[in-house]
């Protein structure tokens, strides 16, 4: 076939194949345009899962009548002019191909009114042709109406899923966008039925309400707030306590300079931060916002802009990891501030002072609790802590339940502690600290092990010899494609050394770093901690129980055991009153 220029309509349809994967892709592009226009309120109407109708209406700045047709032309945009602008992208959209791509595979109508105009104007695209703008009644802002998506590309249309499936993709997409802009209100309807309305932010409580509406009340009740700034990076947002985890990664929202992204580097950093506090196979939940210099991140790395490329990916990875690792280290009684409650017992509400009024004379005060405790058991802190301690988050031990749980009372009510899980975490953290303080012990192999590797792996191993040495692995070149392992950490003497080296090389290739050694060591330490912790049915004295409570209050991550289970929970006096119908 001879080389020839493709028709404009076909060019647009090819571009649509990159940008428009499904109806949710259309909604994403239109919402980003509305946000870039400064919209304070956006309405989304969907019919038949987006295959029938997608209408997005906003109250943004609008498009002048003379620019409507240009807005439907390829590579026409108001957001960049020069290459320098492309390197300092501050808007969500900038390619100038979304609207013409959408118009090439649908019946599209664009209506808009600006503040300077006394009337609105609309422009339609029919069979690939842009019609002349016509006057139309319209308020300030823009409406984009997309009907019969993929009507002229039947091969694409038949790949659409069921209406319910496509609608779920749109619903999730809108929720992600709504979490990126609390200052913008969103209203969404499907098949003319109101689905959700999230008003624009008016205060901090509104943020919590929107988080609860989108991520669930349980998420909002268990979030830890994070804010950390360093090296030109600023991370803020919320992560759920480790005791709130998911069977899949469906509550993970990450934004870079206001743009929602899915990034393996970010996912890896978060997963590493949570590795010590989650069950295997469980996923953390979070809503996080990273702000950084636009010149340090390439948002033009993917046609649909779902992925970005960081100039210094190692810096970003380590920053996110250390920010979250430090936050999670404070998850112990009296530690990091939790928006909501500590781990809750099943069937108990969120507490607070709402509900049954307190009876006169029944208000629990710390001093009274201490005096009552001393009358029964004597000094609650004999030989272990300051006897004057009256504000202990976990309170004072009262008794042991079935040889498994410690019952204690604090100023708020009742505290229950799983003594084995709590002691397991305490022992584990002690072992980790001892290993770190004593430096890494290594032992030479009696017979050095030969490992065959590819050329790129050999180069990687030689470039990172110091890193391997820091991990306790001594590697030498034994030939063009042959590594010789001469030394390993003592604690890992029974592991598959060859597999370990290959896994470390794989991590270095993928992420620029590896925590395989540390992870394996921690697994062994966790096993040791489990076997060396107090077992169920072991009787503890009251001073022993109080000593355990005090250690929990000082030990990092003691809100959960090494496997991610909660170590303690509490029931407030208000909740207890509600259970027993007091005051009713």
Buried (B, 14 or more C-beta within 10 A) or exposed (E): EEEEEEEBBEBBBEBBBEBBBBBBBBBBBBBBBBBBBEBEBBBBBBBBBBBBBBBBBBBBBBBBBEBBBBBBBBEBBBBBEEEEBBEEBEBBBBBBBBBBBBBBBBBBBBBBBBEEBEEBBBBBBEEBEBEEBEEBEBEBBBBBBBBBBBEBBEEBBEEBBEBEEBBBBBBEBBBBBBBBBBEBBBBBBBBEEEBBEBBBBEEEEBBBBBBBBBBBEBBBBBBBEBEBEEEEBBBBBBBBBBBBBBEEEEBBBBBBBBBBBBBEBBBBBBBBBBBBBBEEEBBBBBBBBBBBEBEBBBBBEBBEBBBBEBEBBEBBBBBBBBBBBBBBBBBBBEBBEBBBBBBBEEEBBBBEEEBBEBEEEEEBEBEEBBEBBEEEBEBBBBEBBEEEBBEBBBBBBBEBEEEBBBBBBBBBBBBBBBBBBBBBBBBBBBBBEEBEEEEBEBEEBEEEEEBEBEEEBBEBBEEBBEBBBEBBBBBEEBEEEEBBBBBBBEBBEEBEBBEBBBBBBBBBEEBBBBBBBBBBBBEBBBEBBBEEBBEEEBEBEBBBBBBBBBBBBBBBBBBBBBBBBBBBBBBBBBBBBBEEEBEE
